[in-house]
Amino acid sequence: MTSPDDERSRHQHILEEARRFAHEEVRPRARDFDERGELARDLIAKMATQGFLLARLPQQYGGLGLDPVTYGLVTEEIGKACCSSRALMTVECSLVGETLLAWGTEDQKRRWLQAIAKEGKLGAFALTEPEIGSDARGVKTTFEARGDDYILNGRKKWTSFGAIADFFLVVAMKDSSATVFLVERDQPGVRVTPMKGLLAGRAAHLAEIELENVCVPKDRMVGKPGSAFPYVVGTALDHGRYSVAWGGVAIAQASLEAMVTYARTRTQFGQKIAEFQLVQGMIGEAVAKIHAARALCLRAGELRQRRDPDAIMETTIAKHFSAQIAMEVATDAVQVHGGNGCSSSYPVERLFREAKVLNIIEGTAQIQQQMIAKYGLRKYYHRPSPE
């Protein structure tokens, strides 16, 4: 039996290894990944070998068994180095891995999680469609029973790592009831089209997936029939939001470090621009915002670790805020760099593009504002006292 102190030491070692890995293996290649529009297979293999792709999952399924807080800190380290590498962790661990862990059968967990951990396979979460984004319950992809199998038809879009995934978790509808299925890439009727010309996520292998009379065996259903909303999909999006929340902190922190480094080395009007009060003002605000965002993520992680029912809303708040400050800090980082901030020779140009996407994925800023507002209207209402 491992003692709590030994476990904490193990987690700290993994975090330090993630920091080293991000600095030595990921950051030097981030610009090349973005420009080439692909995350290199050798890096993906190294991340799998290190256990990062299933970092939160129990060791019995090939994961690292990290607690939510340590997983978040590892996510930040990888995300600071390369947003698409962080996105790979979000997809494999949060959207696919933790969803199968919660709702998959024991056979599904052992087969598909083992495939990610040991066989170099990748999964992807296929929910969004060409005409369906925030209105996730309106998916048009359908399924129907045929003997002991199910037949799927429809199209998915914006599927991160869908272009290179070996299998998909596909959300499909029958009448007004949605169910999730495991679909392998090489099944007849599956067509995958990589997406190009993207603002950000260029190395995240986004794709459209077309399903035409795809026959899925009954043992590939994830969860019970009709359990997609809110259970299976809700689990995936909640874990995804937590990972993306830390991704926002990562972008903001990387932007701050680039901004400070540039300000302390760039000379204008005979002095370092870090000496100008307006530049100091942007740096000061960035530091405060990042500390606040990280505190929200840590709070969400601690609640998740305790399985507190408030963890879901705290995660939503953390994701909403970190996405917002990532955009604000990245914008200021570009401003401090001046014309150089518009050049891909400097990382802030890429960070600025990547930051914008966080206001859209795993729930748009507007949808999350509504969710948080409804929570606030319930929690903070005090019935007026009678006169």
VOPAGU-2260 file (C-alpha; in pm, 1 decimal, decimal comma):
REM VOPAGU-2260
SITE   aa  ch    i         X         Y         Z
SITE  MET   A    0       0,0       0,0       0,0
SITE  THR   A    1     142,7     336,4    -106,6
SITE  SER   A    2     144,8     601,4     165,2
SITE  PRO   A    3      -3,9     949,5     101,0
SITE  ASP   A    4     345,8    1099,6     126,0
SITE  ASP   A    5     479,8     855,1    -131,7
SITE  GLU   A    6     188,5     934,3    -362,9
SITE  ARG   A    7     243,4    1308,7    -330,9
SITE  SER   A    8     612,3    1256,1    -405,6
SITE  ARG   A    9     523,9    1050,0    -713,6
SITE  HIS   A   10     287,7    1319,2    -839,5
SITE  GLN   A   11     548,5    1590,2    -782,2
SITE  HIS   A   12     802,3    1387,0    -978,8
SITE  ILE   A   13     556,7    1350,8   -1269,0
SITE  LEU   A   14     492,7    1726,9   -1265,3
SITE  GLU   A   15     866,7    1798,7   -1275,0
SITE  GLU   A   16     907,5    1548,6   -1560,0
SITE  ALA   A   17     623,1    1718,5   -1749,2
SITE  ARG   A   18     796,2    2054,8   -1703,5
SITE  ARG   A   19    1123,1    1911,7   -1838,6
SITE  PHE   A   20     946,3    1734,2   -2124,7
SITE  ALA   A   21     758,2    2050,1   -2225,0
SITE  HIS   A   22    1076,2    2260,1   -2220,7
SITE  GLU   A   23    1300,3    2014,6   -2404,4
SITE  GLU   A   24    1069,4    1814,5   -2630,0
SITE  VAL   A   25     766,6    2032,6   -2703,0
SITE  ARG   A   26     844,9    2404,9   -2694,2
SITE  PRO   A   27    1129,9    2397,6   -2950,2
SITE  ARG   A   28     893,1    2241,5   -3207,2
SITE  ALA   A   29     571,2    2434,6   -3139,2
SITE  ARG   A   30     616,8    2686,8   -3419,0
SITE  ASP   A   31     701,8    2411,5   -3667,7
SITE  PHE   A   32     389,2    2214,6   -3567,4
SITE  ASP   A   33     175,2    2523,8   -3624,0
SITE  GLU   A   34     329,4    2605,1   -3961,5
SITE  ARG   A   35     320,5    2245,4   -4087,9
SITE  GLY   A   36     -33,3    2196,8   -3960,0
SITE  GLU   A   37      35,8    1870,5   -3781,6
SITE  LEU   A   38     154,5    1737,6   -3449,5
SITE  ALA   A   39     445,1    1505,5   -3517,3
SITE  ARG   A   40     378,4    1136,3   -3464,8
SITE  ASP   A   41     703,4    1088,5   -3277,3
SITE  LEU   A   42     598,8    1347,2   -3019,4
SITE  ILE   A   43     256,8    1184,4   -2982,9
SITE  ALA   A   44     431,4     851,9   -2921,7
SITE  LYS   A   45     659,0    1009,2   -2660,0
SITE  MET   A   46     361,5    1165,1   -2481,8
SITE  ALA   A   47     191,6     825,1   -2475,6
SITE  THR   A   48     504,1     657,8   -2340,9
SITE  GLN   A   49     529,2     919,3   -2066,4
SITE  GLY   A   50     167,6     847,5   -1973,4
SITE  PHE   A   51      52,4    1204,0   -2039,1
SITE  LEU   A   52    -229,6    1102,1   -2274,7
SITE  LEU   A   53    -416,9     925,5   -1993,3
SITE  ALA   A   54    -264,5    1114,6   -1703,0
SITE  ARG   A   55    -582,3    1123,1   -1492,3
SITE  LEU   A   56    -680,1     759,8   -1543,3
SITE  PRO   A   57    -595,0     479,1   -1298,5
SITE  GLN   A   58    -268,6     298,3   -1351,5
SITE  GLN   A   59    -455,9     -28,1   -1412,3
SITE  TYR   A   60    -576,3     118,7   -1742,9
SITE  GLY   A   61    -237,4     257,7   -1843,6
SITE  GLY   A   62    -278,1     601,1   -1687,5
SITE  LEU   A   63     -70,9     790,2   -1432,3
SITE  GLY   A   64    -347,9     807,4   -1172,2
SITE  LEU   A   65    -297,3    1179,4   -1110,8
SITE  ASP   A   66    -529,7    1374,2    -886,3
SITE  PRO   A   67    -721,2    1657,4   -1058,5
SITE  VAL   A   68    -494,7    1934,5    -928,5
SITE  THR   A   69    -172,4    1769,6   -1043,0
SITE  TYR   A   70    -331,6    1685,0   -1376,9
SITE  GLY   A   71    -423,0    2051,8   -1416,4
SITE  LEU   A   72     -69,3    2164,6   -1339,8
SITE  VAL   A   73      71,3    1911,4   -1587,9
SITE  THR   A   74    -178,5    2039,3   -1846,2
SITE  GLU   A   75     -55,3    2394,1   -1787,3
SITE  GLU   A   76     308,1    2294,8   -1839,6
SITE  ILE   A   77     235,1    2119,1   -2169,0
SITE  GLY   A   78      -2,4    2396,8   -2278,5
SITE  LYS   A   79     255,0    2669,8   -2215,8
SITE  ALA   A   80     483,7    2493,4   -2461,1
SITE  CYS   A   81     229,4    2406,1   -2732,7
SITE  CYS   A   82    -148,1    2448,8   -2740,8
SITE  SER   A   83    -203,7    2157,4   -2978,4
SITE  SER   A   84      -4,4    1923,1   -2754,2
SITE  ARG   A   85    -227,7    2028,5   -2465,2
SITE  ALA   A   86    -531,8    1972,6   -2686,6
SITE  LEU   A   87    -415,7    1614,9   -2745,1
SITE  MET   A   88    -423,1    1558,5   -2369,0
SITE  THR   A   89    -767,4    1717,1   -2347,7
SITE  VAL   A   90    -905,5    1484,8   -2615,7
SITE  GLU   A   91    -740,8    1158,2   -2512,3
SITE  CYS   A   92    -762,7    1193,0   -2135,8
SITE  SER   A   93   -1059,4    1420,4   -2066,5
SITE  LEU   A   94   -1303,3    1374,8   -2355,1
SITE  VAL   A   95   -1232,5    1011,5   -2445,7
SITE  GLY   A   96   -1051,0     851,5   -2152,3
SITE  GLU   A   97   -1250,9     983,1   -1858,9
SITE  THR   A   98   -1576,9     933,2   -2047,0
SITE  LEU   A   99   -1499,4     565,8   -2110,6
SITE  LEU   A  100   -1382,2     529,1   -1752,1
SITE  ALA   A  101   -1715,6     660,3   -1624,8
SITE  TRP   A  102   -1958,0     497,8   -1870,1
SITE  GLY   A  103   -1779,4     221,9   -2060,0
SITE  THR   A  104   -1809,6    -147,1   -1982,9
SITE  GLU   A  105   -1508,9    -318,1   -1831,1
SITE  ASP   A  106   -1431,7    -474,2   -2169,6
SITE  GLN   A  107   -1452,1    -133,8   -2339,6
SITE  LYS   A  108   -1225,2      26,5   -2081,8
SITE  ARG   A  109    -962,5    -243,7   -2104,3
SITE  ARG   A  110    -965,0    -260,1   -2482,9
SITE  TRP   A  111    -983,5     105,5   -2583,0
SITE  LEU   A  112    -791,0     265,8   -2298,5
SITE  GLN   A  113    -519,8       5,3   -2340,9
SITE  ALA   A  114    -512,1      90,8   -2710,9
SITE  ILE   A  115    -429,9     453,6   -2625,5
SITE  ALA   A  116    -184,0     374,3   -2346,9
SITE  LYS   A  117       7,8      86,0   -2501,6
SITE  GLU   A  118     -71,6      50,5   -2871,8
SITE  GLY   A  119     -27,6     405,2   -2999,5
SITE  LYS   A  120    -394,1     439,0   -3092,2
SITE  LEU   A  121    -586,0     766,1   -3064,2
SITE  GLY   A  122    -951,7     837,9   -2997,8
SITE  ALA   A  123   -1162,7    1144,4   -3074,7
SITE  PHE   A  124   -1493,4    1280,5   -2948,2
SITE  ALA   A  125   -1741,2    1342,3   -3230,9
SITE  LEU   A  126   -2028,7    1563,4   -3114,9
SITE  THR   A  127   -2032,9    1887,9   -3316,6
SITE  GLU   A  128   -2185,8    1888,1   -3666,1
SITE  PRO   A  129   -2183,9    2129,1   -3960,6
SITE  GLU   A  130   -2511,9    2285,1   -3843,3
SITE  ILE   A  131   -2498,5    2193,5   -3474,4
SITE  GLY   A  132   -2262,0    2356,1   -3224,5
SITE  SER   A  133   -2385,7    2501,5   -2896,8
SITE  ASP   A  134   -2725,2    2333,1   -2945,5
SITE  ALA   A  135   -2567,5    1994,0   -2885,9
SITE  ARG   A  136   -2898,5    1820,9   -2818,5
SITE  GLY   A  137   -3001,3    1896,3   -3174,9
SITE  VAL   A  138   -2755,6    1653,9   -3337,9
SITE  LYS   A  139   -2872,5    1524,2   -3675,3
SITE  THR   A  140   -2657,8    1209,6   -3690,5
SITE  THR   A  141   -2895,4     915,8   -3653,7
SITE  PHE   A  142   -2887,7     550,8   -3552,9
SITE  GLU   A  143   -3132,5     268,3   -3593,9
SITE  ALA   A  144   -3133,7     -90,8   -3472,6
SITE  ARG   A  145   -3082,5    -365,4   -3728,2
SITE  GLY   A  146   -3074,8    -708,8   -3569,3
SITE  ASP   A  147   -2803,2    -706,6   -3305,5
SITE  ASP   A  148   -2629,2    -409,3   -3466,1
SITE  TYR   A  149   -2685,9     -37,3   -3507,3
SITE  ILE   A  150   -2665,7     160,9   -3832,2
SITE  LEU   A  151   -2528,0     516,3   -3809,6
SITE  ASN   A  152   -2569,7     796,6   -4063,6
SITE  GLY   A  153   -2460,6    1158,6   -4039,8
SITE  ARG   A  154   -2175,5    1408,8   -4042,2
SITE  LYS   A  155   -1953,1    1547,3   -3769,2
SITE  LYS   A  156   -1729,4    1853,8   -3785,4
SITE  TRP   A  157   -1458,9    2027,8   -3582,1
SITE  THR   A  158   -1347,5    1695,0   -3436,3
SITE  SER   A  159   -1007,3    1755,0   -3275,8
SITE  PHE   A  160    -754,9    1487,5   -3378,7
SITE  GLY   A  161   -1027,0    1330,7   -3589,8
SITE  ALA   A  162    -795,0    1338,2   -3890,4
SITE  ILE   A  163    -558,7    1086,0   -3729,3
SITE  ALA   A  164    -782,8     914,8   -3472,2
SITE  ASP   A  165    -823,7     538,6   -3483,9
SITE  PHE   A  166   -1168,6     543,9   -3325,1
SITE  PHE   A  167   -1441,8     790,2   -3237,1
SITE  LEU   A  168   -1702,2     836,8   -2967,8
SITE  VAL   A  169   -1998,2     934,6   -3185,0
SITE  VAL   A  170   -2315,8    1094,9   -3053,7
SITE  ALA   A  171   -2620,3     986,9   -3256,0
SITE  MET   A  172   -2995,0    1041,8   -3224,0
SITE  LYS   A  173   -3301,7     821,7   -3257,7
SITE  ASP   A  174   -3630,3    1009,0   -3230,7
SITE  SER   A  175   -3556,8    1245,7   -2939,2
SITE  SER   A  176   -3310,5    1017,3   -2762,6
SITE  ALA   A  177   -2930,5    1032,5   -2806,8
SITE  THR   A  178   -2678,0     754,3   -2752,9
SITE  VAL   A  179   -2297,9     732,0   -2780,8
SITE  PHE   A  180   -2120,7     467,3   -2990,7
SITE  LEU   A  181   -1762,8     356,2   -3042,7
SITE  VAL   A  182   -1685,6     369,4   -3415,0
SITE  GLU   A  183   -1356,8     256,4   -3566,0
SITE  ARG   A  184   -1199,4     464,3   -3839,9
SITE  ASP   A  185   -1151,5     173,0   -4080,5
SITE  GLN   A  186   -1513,5      56,9   -4070,1
SITE  PRO   A  187   -1693,3      61,3   -4405,9
SITE  GLY   A  188   -1886,4     384,9   -4456,6
SITE  VAL   A  189   -1654,8     606,1   -4247,8
SITE  ARG   A  190   -1493,5     892,2   -4439,5
SITE  VAL   A  191   -1257,6    1140,7   -4276,5
SITE  THR   A  192   -1168,9    1478,5   -4429,8
SITE  PRO   A  193    -896,3    1688,2   -4263,7
SITE  MET   A  194    -979,8    2057,8   -4211,7
SITE  LYS   A  195    -734,6    2323,2   -4329,1
SITE  GLY   A  196    -712,7    2702,4   -4330,5
SITE  LEU   A  197    -779,6    2736,2   -3958,1
SITE  LEU   A  198    -721,3    3037,1   -3734,6
SITE  ALA   A  199    -584,0    2816,5   -3457,1
SITE  GLY   A  200    -556,0    2451,7   -3364,0
SITE  ARG   A  201    -367,7    2406,2   -3687,6
SITE  ALA   A  202    -169,6    2113,8   -3546,1
SITE  ALA   A  203    -470,0    1956,4   -3371,5
SITE  HIS   A  204    -569,0    1754,1   -3678,9
SITE  LEU   A  205    -930,1    1874,8   -3692,2
SITE  ALA   A  206   -1155,4    1685,6   -3930,0
SITE  GLU   A  207   -1501,8    1628,6   -4068,7
SITE  ILE   A  208   -1632,5    1275,0   -4033,1
SITE  GLU   A  209   -1902,6    1132,6   -4256,1
SITE  LEU   A  210   -2090,9     819,2   -4155,2
SITE  GLU   A  211   -2284,8     638,5   -4426,8
SITE  ASN   A  212   -2467,3     324,1   -4317,9
SITE  VAL   A  213   -2193,0     240,8   -4070,0
SITE  CYS   A  214   -2268,8     -87,4   -3893,7
SITE  VAL   A  215   -2180,8     -79,6   -3522,7
SITE  PRO   A  216   -2200,8    -396,5   -3307,0
SITE  LYS   A  217   -2415,3    -372,3   -2995,0
SITE  ASP   A  218   -2111,2    -403,6   -2767,6
SITE  ARG   A  219   -1987,3     -67,4   -2899,6
SITE  MET   A  220   -2262,0     131,8   -2728,3
SITE  VAL   A  221   -2120,6     351,3   -2450,0
SITE  GLY   A  222   -2359,8     375,2   -2157,7
SITE  LYS   A  223   -2724,5     283,3   -2181,8
SITE  PRO   A  224   -2954,2     360,2   -2477,8
SITE  GLY   A  225   -3060,1     724,1   -2462,8
SITE  SER   A  226   -2799,5     814,6   -2199,4
SITE  ALA   A  227   -2595,3    1059,7   -2407,7
SITE  PHE   A  228   -2757,7    1367,1   -2254,4
SITE  PRO   A  229   -2684,5    1463,6   -1987,5
SITE  TYR   A  230   -2482,1    1166,1   -1866,0
SITE  VAL   A  231   -2218,7    1054,1   -2118,7
SITE  VAL   A  232   -2184,3    1384,2   -2304,6
SITE  GLY   A  233   -2214,6    1579,4   -1980,4
SITE  THR   A  234   -1923,2    1384,5   -1834,7
SITE  ALA   A  235   -1709,3    1445,2   -2143,4
SITE  LEU   A  236   -1778,2    1818,9   -2156,0
SITE  ASP   A  237   -1722,5    1866,2   -1783,8
SITE  HIS   A  238   -1381,8    1697,9   -1796,6
SITE  GLY   A  239   -1303,7    1880,0   -2120,0
SITE  ARG   A  240   -1384,6    2217,6   -1963,5
SITE  TYR   A  241   -1153,6    2147,0   -1672,5
SITE  SER   A  242    -865,0    2068,7   -1906,0
SITE  VAL   A  243    -938,0    2372,2   -2125,3
SITE  ALA   A  244    -955,2    2595,6   -1815,6
SITE  TRP   A  245    -594,4    2505,1   -1741,8
SITE  GLY   A  246    -521,1    2555,9   -2111,4
SITE  GLY   A  247    -633,7    2916,7   -2070,7
SITE  VAL   A  248    -397,7    2964,8   -1777,6
SITE  ALA   A  249    -121,3    2812,1   -1989,7
SITE  ILE   A  250    -172,1    3054,7   -2278,8
SITE  ALA   A  251    -192,8    3352,4   -2044,7
SITE  GLN   A  252     121,2    3247,3   -1856,3
SITE  ALA   A  253     317,3    3187,1   -2176,5
SITE  SER   A  254     201,8    3527,1   -2306,9
SITE  LEU   A  255     308,5    3697,7   -1984,2
SITE  GLU   A  256     652,6    3538,1   -1990,9
SITE  ALA   A  257     701,0    3642,0   -2352,8
SITE  MET   A  258     577,9    3994,4   -2275,7
SITE  VAL   A  259     810,8    4038,6   -1976,3
SITE  THR   A  260    1112,0    3895,4   -2158,6
SITE  TYR   A  261    1056,3    4122,0   -2458,0
SITE  ALA   A  262     993,0    4431,7   -2242,9
SITE  ARG   A  263    1315,1    4378,5   -2051,1
SITE  THR   A  264    1526,3    4340,6   -2366,2
SITE  ARG   A  265    1362,8    4582,6   -2615,0
SITE  THR   A  266    1502,3    4938,1   -2614,7
SITE  GLN   A  267    1308,6    5242,4   -2737,2
SITE  PHE   A  268    1377,4    5612,0   -2672,7
SITE  GLY   A  269    1702,8    5514,8   -2506,8
SITE  GLN   A  270    1555,7    5286,6   -2238,3
SITE  LYS   A  271    1406,5    4941,4   -2193,2
SITE  ILE   A  272    1034,3    4948,6   -2262,3
SITE  ALA   A  273     979,8    4769,3   -1929,6
SITE  GLU   A  274    1055,9    5105,7   -1767,0
SITE  PHE   A  275     751,7    5271,0   -1925,1
SITE  GLN   A  276     454,2    5293,9   -1690,0
SITE  LEU   A  277     194,8    5193,5   -1948,6
SITE  VAL   A  278     388,8    4876,1   -2026,9
SITE  GLN   A  279     421,2    4807,8   -1655,4
SITE  GLY   A  280      46,7    4856,5   -1625,8
SITE  MET   A  281     -21,8    4581,1   -1880,1
SITE  ILE   A  282     223,9    4349,6   -1708,0
SITE  GLY   A  283      76,3    4418,4   -1365,7
SITE  GLU   A  284    -277,2    4347,7   -1484,8
SITE  ALA   A  285    -162,0    4027,9   -1654,1
SITE  VAL   A  286       1,3    3899,7   -1335,2
SITE  ALA   A  287    -313,1    3967,9   -1130,4
SITE  LYS   A  288    -544,8    3807,3   -1386,6
SITE  ILE   A  289    -331,5    3494,3   -1417,9
SITE  HIS   A  290    -307,5    3449,9   -1042,3
SITE  ALA   A  291    -686,2    3479,0   -1020,8
SITE  ALA   A  292    -744,7    3231,1   -1305,3
SITE  ARG   A  293    -502,7    2978,8   -1159,1
SITE  ALA   A  294    -671,8    3011,4    -819,0
SITE  LEU   A  295   -1009,3    2934,2    -978,9
SITE  CYS   A  296    -863,1    2628,1   -1151,4
SITE  LEU   A  297    -702,0    2508,0    -829,2
SITE  ARG   A  298   -1032,9    2554,9    -647,2
SITE  ALA   A  299   -1215,5    2356,3    -914,2
SITE  GLY   A  300    -950,8    2083,2    -897,0
SITE  GLU   A  301    -975,3    2056,2    -519,6
SITE  LEU   A  302   -1353,9    2025,6    -537,1
SITE  ARG   A  303   -1325,6    1763,1    -810,3
SITE  GLN   A  304   -1083,3    1568,7    -594,7
SITE  ARG   A  305   -1341,0    1567,5    -311,6
SITE  ARG   A  306   -1621,8    1483,3    -556,2
SITE  ASP   A  307   -1802,0    1791,3    -435,0
SITE  PRO   A  308   -2127,4    1856,8    -626,9
SITE  ASP   A  309   -2024,2    2221,7    -671,5
SITE  ALA   A  310   -1722,3    2111,1    -875,5
SITE  ILE   A  311   -1909,0    2119,2   -1208,0
SITE  MET   A  312   -2012,8    2483,8   -1173,1
SITE  GLU   A  313   -1676,0    2587,5   -1032,5
SITE  THR   A  314   -1515,4    2422,7   -1336,1
SITE  THR   A  315   -1746,4    2617,3   -1566,7
SITE  ILE   A  316   -1656,4    2943,4   -1391,1
SITE  ALA   A  317   -1284,9    2862,7   -1410,3
SITE  LYS   A  318   -1304,5    2779,9   -1781,1
SITE  HIS   A  319   -1503,6    3094,9   -1860,7
SITE  PHE   A  320   -1265,8    3321,9   -1671,2
SITE  SER   A  321    -939,5    3162,6   -1786,3
SITE  ALA   A  322   -1050,2    3174,6   -2151,0
SITE  GLN   A  323   -1130,9    3543,2   -2111,3
SITE  ILE   A  324    -802,4    3638,1   -1947,1
SITE  ALA   A  325    -604,6    3428,3   -2197,2
SITE  MET   A  326    -742,5    3650,2   -2473,7
SITE  GLU   A  327    -678,4    3970,3   -2276,5
SITE  VAL   A  328    -321,0    3883,8   -2178,0
SITE  ALA   A  329    -231,8    3751,8   -2525,0
SITE  THR   A  330    -367,5    4074,3   -2677,9
SITE  ASP   A  331    -153,1    4285,2   -2445,3
SITE  ALA   A  332     147,6    4065,8   -2519,0
SITE  VAL   A  333     107,4    4138,3   -2890,9
SITE  GLN   A  334      72,1    4509,3   -2810,7
SITE  VAL   A  335     394,8    4514,9   -2610,1
SITE  HIS   A  336     574,3    4343,3   -2897,1
SITE  GLY   A  337     447,0    4607,9   -3139,8
SITE  GLY   A  338     499,0    4513,1   -3503,6
SITE  ASN   A  339     698,1    4207,7   -3399,6
SITE  GLY   A  340     386,8    4075,1   -3228,0
SITE  CYS   A  341     231,0    4029,9   -3570,4
SITE  SER   A  342     512,9    3805,8   -3689,7
SITE  SER   A  343     523,4    3428,5   -3651,0
SITE  SER   A  344     888,5    3471,8   -3554,5
SITE  TYR   A  345     755,3    3555,4   -3208,2
SITE  PRO   A  346     533,7    3314,7   -3009,3
SITE  VAL   A  347     277,7    3578,0   -2909,5
SITE  GLU   A  348     134,7    3579,6   -3263,2
SITE  ARG   A  349      46,0    3211,9   -3226,9
SITE  LEU   A  350     -69,8    3250,7   -2865,6
SITE  PHE   A  351    -305,2    3532,5   -2970,5
SITE  ARG   A  352    -471,1    3309,1   -3229,4
SITE  GLU   A  353    -493,9    3012,3   -2995,1
SITE  ALA   A  354    -643,9    3222,7   -2715,4
SITE  LYS   A  355    -944,2    3321,0   -2925,2
SITE  VAL   A  356   -1049,3    2960,1   -2973,0
SITE  LEU   A  357   -1086,5    2906,9   -2597,6
SITE  ASN   A  358   -1384,8    3143,5   -2598,1
SITE  ILE   A  359   -1558,3    2901,2   -2834,9
SITE  ILE   A  360   -1463,4    2541,1   -2754,7
SITE  GLU   A  361   -1618,0    2340,7   -2469,0
SITE  GLY   A  362   -1898,8    2596,0   -2449,7
SITE  THR   A  363   -1894,5    2948,3   -2592,9
SITE  ALA   A  364   -1842,5    3243,0   -2361,1
SITE  GLN   A  365   -2205,9    3342,9   -2410,5
SITE  ILE   A  366   -2343,7    2998,7   -2326,2
SITE  GLN   A  367   -2128,1    2982,4   -2016,5
SITE  GLN   A  368   -2236,2    3329,3   -1909,5
SITE  GLN   A  369   -2594,6    3205,0   -1917,5
SITE  MET   A  370   -2507,2    2895,2   -1715,4
SITE  ILE   A  371   -2323,5    3100,5   -1455,0
SITE  ALA   A  372   -2602,6    3358,4   -1443,3
SITE  LYS   A  373   -2865,4    3091,8   -1375,3
SITE  TYR   A  374   -2646,0    2954,6   -1098,8
SITE  GLY   A  375   -2607,8    3302,8    -951,7
SITE  LEU   A  376   -2980,9    3371,8    -968,5
SITE  ARG   A  377   -3046,7    3057,4    -765,3
SITE  LYS   A  378   -2761,2    3077,1    -517,9
SITE  TYR   A  379   -2756,8    3445,2    -432,7
SITE  TYR   A  380   -3127,1    3520,8    -410,3
SITE  HIS   A  381   -3246,1    3630,3     -68,0
SITE  ARG   A  382   -3618,5    3654,3     -19,9
SITE  PRO   A  383   -3702,6    4006,9      98,9
SITE  SER   A  384   -3789,9    4024,2     466,5
SITE  PRO   A  385   -4152,5    4118,4     538,3
SITE  GLU   A  386   -4194,2    4469,4     666,7
